Amino acid sequence: MKFEEIKKHVPNVKSVEKKLGEFTFKLSNAKDGKEACKLIKSYFKYSDNLESDVTVISIRNSIDTTNKEYSRAWDKISEIMPVINGFDTKFKKAIMASPFLKDIEKTFGSHYIKMVENSLKIFDERAIPLFIEENKLVNEYDKLLASAKLPFNGEILNLSQIGKYLTDKNKETRLEAAKLYYGFLEENDAKFGELYDKLVHVRDKIAKTLGFNSYIEYQYLALGRMDYNEDMVAGYREQIYKDVVPVVAKLRKRQAKRLGIKKPTFLDYNLEYNSGNATPLGNSEFLVKQASEMYHDMSEESGKFFDFMVDSHLLDLDAKPGKMGGGYMTYIPKYKAPFIFANSNGSSQDVDTLTHEVGHAFQGYLGSKIKVPGERMPTLEACEIDSMSMEFFAWPYMEKFFGDQADKYRFSHLDGAISFLPYGVEVDEFQHWVFHNVDATHEERCAKWAEIDKKYRPWMNYSPIPYLEKGKIWIRQSHIFGSPFYYIDYTLAQVLALQFKCEMDKNRKRAWKKYVKLLKMGGKYPFIELITKDGLRNPFIDGNVKKVIKPQIKVLNGFDDMSY
């Protein structure tokens, strides 16, 4: 079935309540372990169908936020899902109270039981109105970002579409695009500030209602962080500050020298080379064709997977008016179908996004064989290993996408992978401060961002856009609004993807085998246990970040970037 052929179905709350109520009653009255396990399998199938209905509406709403039918449907979903989660929680309580819990654990594994226990800690019916309010606020933020209509070069562009001009080799073009981009944020600054303030307070109330000391404590559990904590994350951030920030400072000096600019601003850093950044040789249709050849060459399994994605119309890659920004992969369990969403704009990021999201999708495709729904995909930081590593596995094929600019792309991509790490932990440190200081004002939050930004990225000069000098650039980071504390996951995954890169440089075949093993394990284990089983080093142990950065600096030094 092609994606557009899937019918829209908004779940009916009363029907869901009745069905989940039946599951709960039958489980509570099961005669033996065999009956209890059979019932849980039926519950898995029902949950898959329910999740599929929700996911399809979510995708179609993000493709066109101006479509009233899907906008109304998604608003309805946002309203009813916390209620449905309440019904689901009753079933999970019945699992934990079952006299046949040992049989259930034997059939589905101890990790499944731990996940059920964890889910009960992060939900209570008393918090349902707060969850509904949180969803509404996130939707408001997404719609506000997607509403940008910026007149540029005779066109009306959204934020994703104008993004490519921020990397234009003409400085005036970059500046003009930046004034429009950040002008939109400044125009709506009060709205963004108010939305975030409401989100912070409603999230703090959720945590307190559920008996947690802070939202940080709550959200770590909500993200499935069962084997690491806030202190370990703080120690990891210190590794980035100590071992990566000085490296990136040198890379920015190298870039300024390459560009011939003595006092570069943040807009100059968007340009890698005076000759212009590497740009793909064609549009999204061209990229998909090249990617098809690449994935068929990588392995038979990846080739079959990509054919399935293309033939089933599971890629929506072009930026369009009204389309939500960013990129993502999501999964429709009923059809065992990953779906890739992106906003191609003609820049090198189109290739980054495609290979990145294909990494997620390939894991979703391989993980579809796992019977326990919650274990098909790992926790978010492990998910990002799958995507970021795929970006590096694609390196030998970059001529297909960039022609004679392939090395220019490779250098920028590796530089970007390392340079991202300080920013990634900056977002995380900011969010920890926010939820330790819930009652801070919008301006106080922005001032704190500016302080943390100077710590992790002292080279950044925002003088061309005075609005950004006030610490406002974080407002464009949708994860802060929609997926709190998620962002550190990208950095943890990048460090582990760089481990794979180091292994690829030595033995690509062995690295690929290890990578596929990781994908097939899905989420059967929590993060640290998962990577340990795959033979990857724990990034929380001091010194392990430095071990992957050092060899890749040598790789960067092997490029003749001054001649590009």
C-alpha positions as CSV (number, residue, x, y, z in Angstrom):
1,M,0.0,0.0,0.0
2,K,1.2,3.5,-0.9
3,F,1.2,6.1,1.8
4,E,-1.4,8.3,0.1
5,E,-3.8,5.2,0.0
6,I,-3.8,4.9,3.8
7,K,-7.2,6.2,5.1
8,K,-7.4,8.8,7.8
9,H,-9.0,7.5,11.0
10,V,-9.3,9.6,14.2
11,P,-9.6,7.2,17.2
12,N,-12.9,7.4,19.0
13,V,-12.2,7.8,22.8
14,K,-15.2,5.8,23.9
15,S,-14.3,2.9,21.6
16,V,-10.7,2.9,22.8
17,E,-11.8,3.1,26.4
18,K,-14.1,0.1,25.9
19,K,-11.4,-2.0,24.1
20,L,-8.7,-1.3,26.6
21,G,-11.1,-1.8,29.4
22,E,-11.9,-5.3,28.0
23,F,-8.2,-6.1,27.8
24,T,-7.7,-4.9,31.4
25,F,-10.6,-6.9,32.7
26,K,-9.6,-10.1,30.9
27,L,-6.0,-9.8,32.0
28,S,-7.1,-9.3,35.6
29,N,-9.2,-12.5,35.3
30,A,-6.8,-14.6,33.3
31,K,-6.8,-18.3,34.4
32,D,-3.1,-18.9,33.7
33,G,0.1,-17.4,32.3
34,K,-0.5,-18.7,28.8
35,E,-3.9,-16.9,28.6
36,A,-2.3,-13.7,30.1
37,C,0.5,-13.7,27.5
38,K,-1.9,-14.4,24.6
39,L,-4.0,-11.4,25.7
40,I,-0.9,-9.1,25.9
41,K,-0.1,-10.1,22.3
42,S,-3.6,-9.1,21.2
43,Y,-3.1,-5.8,23.1
44,F,0.2,-5.2,21.2
45,K,-1.7,-5.6,17.8
46,Y,-4.4,-3.3,18.9
47,S,-1.9,-0.7,20.1
48,D,0.0,-0.9,16.8
49,N,-3.2,-0.1,14.9
50,L,-4.0,2.8,17.2
51,E,-0.5,4.2,17.0
52,S,-0.7,3.9,13.2
53,D,-3.9,6.0,13.0
54,V,-2.2,8.7,15.1
55,T,1.0,8.6,13.2
56,V,-0.6,9.0,9.8
57,I,-2.5,12.1,10.9
58,S,0.6,13.5,12.5
59,I,2.5,13.0,9.2
60,R,-0.2,14.6,7.0
61,N,-0.6,17.5,9.4
62,S,3.2,18.2,9.3
63,I,3.3,18.0,5.5
64,D,0.7,20.8,5.3
65,T,-0.2,22.7,8.5
66,T,-2.7,24.8,6.5
67,N,-4.9,21.8,5.6
68,K,-7.9,22.4,7.9
69,E,-9.0,18.7,7.8
70,Y,-5.7,17.4,9.2
71,S,-5.1,20.4,11.4
72,R,-8.4,19.7,13.1
73,A,-7.7,16.0,13.3
74,W,-4.2,16.6,14.8
75,D,-5.7,19.1,17.4
76,K,-8.2,16.4,18.3
77,I,-5.4,13.8,18.6
78,S,-3.4,16.1,20.9
79,E,-6.5,16.5,23.1
80,I,-7.4,12.8,23.4
81,M,-4.1,11.1,23.6
82,P,-3.4,11.9,27.2
83,V,-6.9,10.5,28.0
84,I,-6.1,7.3,26.0
85,N,-2.8,7.1,27.9
86,G,-4.9,6.9,31.0
87,F,-6.8,3.9,29.7
88,D,-3.5,2.3,28.7
89,T,-2.1,2.9,32.2
90,K,-4.9,0.9,33.7
91,F,-3.9,-2.1,31.5
92,K,-0.2,-1.7,32.5
93,K,-1.2,-1.7,36.2
94,A,-3.0,-4.9,35.5
95,I,0.2,-6.4,34.1
96,M,2.2,-5.5,37.2
97,A,-0.6,-6.8,39.5
98,S,-1.0,-10.1,37.6
99,P,-0.3,-13.3,39.5
100,F,1.3,-14.5,36.3
101,L,3.9,-11.7,36.2
102,K,6.8,-14.3,36.1
103,D,5.2,-15.9,33.0
104,I,4.8,-12.5,31.4
105,E,8.4,-11.7,32.1
106,K,9.6,-15.1,30.8
107,T,7.7,-14.5,27.5
108,F,8.4,-10.9,26.9
109,G,11.7,-10.3,28.8
110,S,12.7,-8.4,31.9
111,H,13.4,-5.2,30.0
112,Y,9.7,-5.1,28.9
113,I,8.7,-5.3,32.6
114,K,11.1,-2.5,33.5
115,M,9.6,-0.4,30.7
116,V,6.1,-1.0,32.0
117,E,7.2,-0.1,35.5
118,N,8.8,3.1,34.2
119,S,5.7,4.1,32.2
120,L,3.6,3.9,35.4
121,K,5.9,6.3,37.2
122,I,5.5,9.0,34.5
123,F,1.7,9.0,34.1
124,D,-1.2,9.7,36.4
125,E,-4.8,10.5,35.5
126,R,-4.5,13.7,37.6
127,A,-2.0,15.1,35.1
128,I,-4.2,14.5,32.0
129,P,-5.3,18.2,31.7
130,L,-1.7,19.3,32.0
131,F,-0.6,16.9,29.2
132,I,-3.4,18.2,27.0
133,E,-2.3,21.8,27.7
134,E,1.4,20.9,26.9
135,N,0.4,19.4,23.5
136,K,-1.6,22.5,22.6
137,L,1.3,24.8,23.4
138,V,3.7,22.7,21.3
139,N,1.2,22.8,18.4
140,E,1.0,26.6,18.7
141,Y,4.8,26.9,18.5
142,D,5.0,24.6,15.5
143,K,2.2,26.5,13.7
144,L,3.8,29.9,14.5
145,L,7.2,28.7,13.1
146,A,5.5,27.3,10.0
147,S,3.5,30.5,9.4
148,A,6.5,32.5,8.2
149,K,6.0,34.1,4.8
150,L,9.1,35.9,3.9
151,P,9.4,37.9,0.6
152,F,12.8,37.2,-1.0
153,N,14.0,37.2,-4.6
154,G,10.5,37.6,-5.9
155,E,9.3,34.5,-3.9
156,I,7.4,34.0,-0.7
157,L,9.5,31.6,1.5
158,N,9.1,29.9,4.8
159,L,12.0,29.5,7.3
160,S,13.2,26.2,5.8
161,Q,13.2,27.6,2.2
162,I,15.1,30.7,3.1
163,G,17.6,28.7,5.1
164,K,19.7,27.9,2.0
165,Y,20.4,31.6,1.5
166,L,22.0,31.8,4.9
167,T,24.9,29.8,3.4
168,D,25.1,31.7,0.1
169,K,28.6,32.7,-1.0
170,N,27.5,36.4,-1.4
171,K,27.8,38.1,2.0
172,E,25.0,40.6,1.3
173,T,22.6,37.7,0.3
174,R,23.4,35.9,3.6
175,L,22.8,39.1,5.5
176,E,19.5,39.9,3.7
177,A,18.2,36.4,4.3
178,A,19.3,36.5,8.0
179,K,17.5,39.8,8.5
180,L,14.3,38.2,7.2
181,Y,14.8,34.9,9.1
182,Y,15.6,36.4,12.5
183,G,13.3,39.4,11.8
184,F,10.4,36.9,11.9
185,L,11.7,35.6,15.3
186,E,12.1,39.2,16.6
187,E,8.6,40.1,15.4
188,N,7.1,37.2,17.3
189,D,9.6,37.3,20.2
190,A,6.9,38.1,22.8
191,K,4.7,35.2,21.5
192,F,7.6,32.7,21.6
193,G,8.6,33.9,25.1
194,E,5.1,33.5,26.4
195,L,4.6,30.1,24.8
196,Y,7.9,28.8,26.3
197,D,7.1,30.2,29.7
198,K,3.7,28.5,29.7
199,L,5.4,25.2,28.6
200,V,8.0,25.4,31.4
201,H,5.4,26.0,34.0
202,V,3.0,23.3,32.8
203,R,5.9,20.8,32.6
204,D,7.0,21.7,36.1
205,K,3.4,21.1,37.3
206,I,3.3,17.7,35.5
207,A,6.4,16.6,37.4
208,K,5.2,17.9,40.7
209,T,1.8,16.3,40.2
210,L,3.5,12.9,39.6
211,G,5.6,13.3,42.7
212,F,8.9,14.2,41.2
213,N,11.2,16.9,42.7
214,S,11.7,18.5,39.3
215,Y,10.8,18.2,35.6
216,I,14.4,17.1,35.0
217,E,13.9,14.0,37.1
218,Y,10.6,13.3,35.4
219,Q,11.8,13.8,31.8
220,Y,14.9,11.6,32.3
221,L,12.5,8.7,33.1
222,A,10.1,9.7,30.3
223,L,13.0,9.5,27.8
224,G,13.8,6.0,29.1
225,R,17.1,6.9,30.7
226,M,17.3,3.9,33.0
227,D,21.1,3.6,33.3
228,Y,22.4,7.2,33.5
229,N,21.5,10.3,35.3
230,E,21.9,14.1,35.4
231,D,25.3,14.0,37.1
232,M,26.7,11.7,34.4
233,V,25.4,14.0,31.7
234,A,27.0,17.0,33.5
235,G,30.3,15.1,33.5
236,Y,29.9,14.3,29.8
237,R,29.3,18.0,29.0
238,E,32.5,18.8,30.8
239,Q,34.4,16.4,28.5
240,I,33.0,18.3,25.5
241,Y,34.0,21.6,27.1
242,K,37.5,20.4,27.9
243,D,38.3,18.2,24.9
244,V,36.2,19.5,22.0
245,V,35.7,23.3,22.4
246,P,39.4,24.0,21.9
247,V,39.4,21.8,18.8
248,V,36.4,23.6,17.4
249,A,38.0,27.0,18.2
250,K,41.0,26.0,16.0
251,L,38.6,24.8,13.2
252,R,36.9,28.2,13.2
253,K,40.3,30.0,13.0
254,R,41.1,27.6,10.1
255,Q,37.8,28.5,8.4
256,A,38.4,32.3,8.9
257,K,41.8,31.9,7.3
258,R,40.3,29.9,4.4
259,L,37.8,32.6,3.8
260,G,40.3,35.4,4.3
261,I,38.2,37.1,7.0
262,K,40.0,38.6,10.0
263,K,36.9,39.2,12.2
264,P,34.3,36.7,11.1
265,T,30.7,36.9,12.4
266,F,28.2,34.0,12.8
267,L,27.0,34.6,9.2
268,D,30.5,34.1,7.9
269,Y,30.7,30.7,9.6
270,N,27.7,29.6,7.5
271,L,30.0,29.7,4.5
272,E,32.7,27.1,4.4
273,Y,34.6,28.2,1.3
274,N,34.8,31.4,-0.9
275,S,33.9,29.3,-3.9
276,G,30.7,28.4,-2.1
277,N,29.6,25.4,0.0
278,A,29.3,22.0,-1.7
279,T,25.8,21.8,-3.3
280,P,24.1,18.7,-4.6
281,L,24.0,18.2,-8.4
282,G,20.2,17.9,-8.5
283,N,16.9,18.1,-6.7
284,S,15.3,15.7,-4.3
285,E,14.3,13.3,-7.2
286,F,17.9,13.2,-8.3
287,L,19.0,12.6,-4.7
288,V,16.6,9.6,-4.3
289,K,17.9,8.1,-7.5
290,Q,21.5,8.4,-6.4
291,A,20.6,7.1,-2.9
292,S,18.9,4.1,-4.5
293,E,22.2,3.1,-6.3
294,M,24.2,3.7,-3.1
295,Y,22.0,1.6,-0.8
296,H,21.9,-1.3,-3.4
297,D,25.7,-1.2,-3.4
298,M,26.0,-1.1,0.4
299,S,24.2,-4.4,0.9
300,E,21.3,-6.4,-0.4
301,E,19.3,-5.7,2.7
302,S,19.7,-2.0,2.5
303,G,18.8,-2.1,-1.2
304,K,15.6,-3.9,-0.6
305,F,14.7,-1.6,2.2
306,F,15.2,1.6,0.1
307,D,13.1,0.1,-2.8
308,F,10.3,-0.4,-0.3
309,M,10.6,3.2,0.9
310,V,10.4,4.5,-2.7
311,D,7.8,2.2,-4.1
312,S,5.5,2.8,-1.1
313,H,5.9,6.6,-1.4
314,L,7.3,6.9,2.1
315,L,9.5,9.9,1.5
316,D,8.3,13.5,1.5
317,L,11.4,15.6,1.0
318,D,10.7,19.0,-0.6
319,A,10.2,22.2,1.4
320,K,6.7,23.7,0.6
321,P,4.6,26.6,1.9
322,G,2.8,25.6,5.1
323,K,5.0,22.6,5.7
324,M,6.4,22.1,9.2
325,G,10.1,22.8,9.4
326,G,12.9,20.3,10.1
327,G,13.2,16.6,9.3
328,Y,12.2,13.4,11.0
329,M,11.6,9.7,10.6
330,T,8.5,8.1,12.1
331,Y,7.1,4.6,12.0
332,I,3.7,3.2,11.0
333,P,3.6,-0.2,12.8
334,K,0.5,-1.5,11.1
335,Y,2.3,-1.5,7.7
336,K,5.8,-2.0,9.1
337,A,6.6,1.2,7.3
338,P,9.1,3.9,8.2
339,F,8.3,7.4,6.9
340,I,10.8,10.1,6.1
341,F,9.9,13.8,6.3
342,A,12.4,16.5,5.2
343,N,12.6,20.1,3.8
344,S,15.0,20.0,0.9
345,N,16.2,23.4,-0.2
346,G,19.1,22.8,-2.6
347,S,21.8,22.9,0.1
348,S,24.2,20.2,1.2
349,Q,21.9,19.7,4.2
350,D,19.6,17.9,1.8
351,V,22.1,15.0,1.6
352,D,22.8,15.2,5.4
353,T,19.1,14.9,6.1
354,L,18.4,12.1,3.6
355,T,21.3,9.9,4.8
356,H,20.5,10.7,8.4
357,E,16.8,9.9,8.2
358,V,17.5,6.8,6.1
359,G,19.6,5.6,9.0
360,H,16.6,5.9,11.3
361,A,14.3,4.3,8.7
362,F,16.7,1.4,8.1
363,Q,16.6,0.6,11.8
364,G,12.8,0.9,11.9
365,Y,12.7,-1.5,8.9
366,L,15.0,-4.1,10.5
367,G,13.4,-3.6,14.0
368,S,10.0,-4.3,12.6
369,K,10.6,-8.0,13.3
370,I,10.8,-7.4,17.1
371,K,7.5,-8.5,18.7
372,V,7.3,-6.1,21.7
373,P,6.3,-2.7,20.2
374,G,8.3,-0.7,22.8
375,E,11.5,-2.6,21.9
376,R,11.4,-2.2,18.1
377,M,13.3,1.1,18.4
378,P,15.9,2.1,21.0
379,T,15.8,5.1,23.2
380,L,16.4,8.4,21.4
381,E,20.2,8.8,22.0
382,A,20.7,5.2,20.6
383,C,18.3,6.0,17.7
384,E,20.6,8.9,16.7
385,I,23.6,6.5,16.5
386,D,21.8,4.7,13.7
387,S,21.2,7.9,11.8
388,M,24.5,9.7,12.3
389,S,26.5,6.6,11.6
390,M,24.7,6.2,8.3
391,E,25.9,9.7,7.3
392,F,29.5,8.4,7.5
393,F,28.7,5.1,5.8
394,A,27.6,7.2,2.9
395,W,30.9,8.9,2.5
396,P,32.4,6.7,-0.3
397,Y,29.4,7.5,-2.5
398,M,29.5,11.3,-2.2
399,E,30.6,11.7,-5.8
400,K,27.2,10.5,-6.8
401,F,25.6,13.5,-5.0
402,F,28.3,16.2,-5.4
403,G,30.6,15.2,-8.3
404,D,33.9,16.9,-8.1
405,Q,32.8,18.7,-4.9
406,A,32.7,15.5,-2.9
407,D,35.8,16.1,-0.9
408,K,34.6,19.6,-0.2
409,Y,31.4,18.1,1.2
410,R,33.3,15.4,3.2
411,F,35.5,18.0,4.9
412,S,32.6,20.2,5.8
413,H,30.6,17.2,7.0
414,L,33.3,15.9,9.4
415,D,34.1,19.5,10.5
416,G,30.3,20.0,11.2
417,A,30.0,16.7,13.1
418,I,32.7,17.8,15.5
419,S,31.7,21.4,15.6
420,F,28.1,20.5,16.5
421,L,29.1,19.0,19.8
422,P,29.6,22.2,21.8
423,Y,26.3,23.6,20.6
424,G,24.5,20.3,21.4
425,V,25.6,20.3,25.0
426,E,24.9,24.1,25.2
427,V,21.3,23.4,24.5
428,D,21.3,20.7,27.2
429,E,23.0,22.9,29.8
430,F,20.5,25.7,29.1
431,Q,17.5,23.4,29.6
432,H,18.9,22.1,32.9
433,W,19.2,25.7,34.0
434,V,15.7,26.6,32.9
435,F,14.1,23.8,34.9
436,H,16.2,24.5,37.9
437,N,15.0,28.1,37.7
438,V,11.3,27.7,36.6
439,D,10.2,31.2,37.4
440,A,12.9,33.0,35.4
441,T,11.6,35.6,32.9
442,H,12.0,35.4,29.2
443,E,14.8,38.0,29.3
444,E,16.6,36.2,32.1
445,R,16.4,32.9,30.1
446,C,17.9,34.7,27.1
447,A,20.6,36.3,29.2
448,K,21.5,32.8,30.5
449,W,21.6,31.4,27.0
450,A,24.1,34.2,26.0
451,E,26.3,33.3,29.0
452,I,26.3,29.6,28.2
453,D,26.9,30.4,24.5
454,K,30.0,32.3,25.3
455,K,31.3,29.3,27.3
456,Y,30.8,26.7,24.6
457,R,31.1,28.9,21.4
458,P,33.3,31.9,22.3
459,W,34.0,32.5,18.6
460,M,30.4,33.5,17.8
461,N,29.8,37.2,16.9
462,Y,26.2,38.2,16.4
463,S,26.8,41.9,15.7
464,P,25.1,41.8,12.2
465,I,21.8,40.9,13.9
466,P,21.5,42.9,17.2
467,Y,18.5,40.9,18.2
468,L,20.7,37.8,18.5
469,E,23.2,39.6,20.7
470,K,20.5,39.4,23.4
471,G,20.7,35.6,23.5
472,K,17.7,34.9,21.3
473,I,18.9,32.4,18.8
474,W,17.7,29.4,20.9
475,I,14.1,30.3,20.0
476,R,14.5,28.7,16.6
477,Q,15.6,25.4,18.2
478,S,12.3,23.5,18.1
479,H,13.6,20.6,20.3
480,I,13.7,23.0,23.3
481,F,9.9,23.6,22.9
482,G,8.7,20.3,21.6
483,S,11.2,17.6,22.9
484,P,12.8,18.8,26.1
485,F,16.2,17.3,27.0
486,Y,16.3,15.4,23.7
487,Y,19.1,17.4,22.2
488,I,22.0,15.9,24.3
489,D,21.1,12.7,22.6
490,Y,22.4,14.0,19.2
491,T,25.8,14.7,20.8
492,L,26.1,11.3,22.5
493,A,25.2,9.7,19.3
494,Q,27.7,11.8,17.3
495,V,30.5,10.6,19.6
496,L,29.4,7.0,19.0
497,A,29.0,7.6,15.2
498,L,32.5,8.9,15.2
499,Q,33.5,5.6,16.9
500,F,32.0,3.9,13.9
501,K,33.8,6.4,11.6
502,C,37.1,5.4,13.2
503,E,36.3,1.7,12.7
504,M,35.2,2.3,9.1
505,D,38.6,3.9,8.4
506,K,40.2,0.7,9.5
507,N,37.8,-2.0,8.3
508,R,34.6,-0.9,6.6
509,K,33.1,-4.4,6.2
510,R,33.6,-5.2,9.9
511,A,32.1,-1.8,10.9
512,W,29.1,-2.4,8.7
513,K,28.4,-5.8,10.3
514,K,28.7,-4.2,13.7
515,Y,26.3,-1.4,12.7
516,V,23.6,-3.8,11.4
517,K,23.9,-5.8,14.6
518,L,23.1,-2.6,16.5
519,L,20.1,-1.8,14.3
520,K,18.7,-5.3,14.7
521,M,18.9,-5.1,18.5
522,G,16.5,-2.2,18.4
523,G,15.5,-1.2,22.0
524,K,15.9,-4.6,23.7
525,Y,18.3,-3.0,26.2
526,P,18.8,0.5,27.8
527,F,21.4,2.8,26.3
528,I,24.6,1.9,28.0
529,E,23.9,-1.9,28.0
530,L,22.9,-1.7,24.3
531,I,26.2,0.0,23.2
532,T,28.2,-2.2,25.4
533,K,26.7,-5.3,23.8
534,D,27.7,-3.9,20.4
535,G,31.3,-3.3,21.5
536,L,31.1,0.5,21.6
537,R,32.8,2.6,24.3
538,N,30.7,4.4,26.9
539,P,30.8,8.2,26.2
540,F,30.2,9.0,29.9
541,I,33.6,7.6,30.9
542,D,36.1,10.5,31.0
543,G,38.6,10.3,28.1
544,N,36.3,8.4,25.7
545,V,35.3,11.6,23.8
546,K,38.9,12.5,23.2
547,K,39.6,9.0,21.8
548,V,37.3,9.5,18.9
549,I,38.0,13.2,18.2
550,K,41.8,12.9,18.0
551,P,42.0,10.5,15.0
552,Q,39.4,12.5,13.1
553,I,41.4,15.6,13.4
554,K,44.1,13.7,11.5
555,V,41.5,12.9,8.9
556,L,40.5,16.6,8.6
557,N,44.2,17.6,8.3
558,G,44.4,15.2,5.3
559,F,42.1,17.4,3.2
560,D,43.5,20.3,1.2
561,D,40.6,22.6,2.3
562,M,42.5,25.8,1.6
563,S,42.3,25.0,-2.2
564,Y,38.5,24.4,-2.3
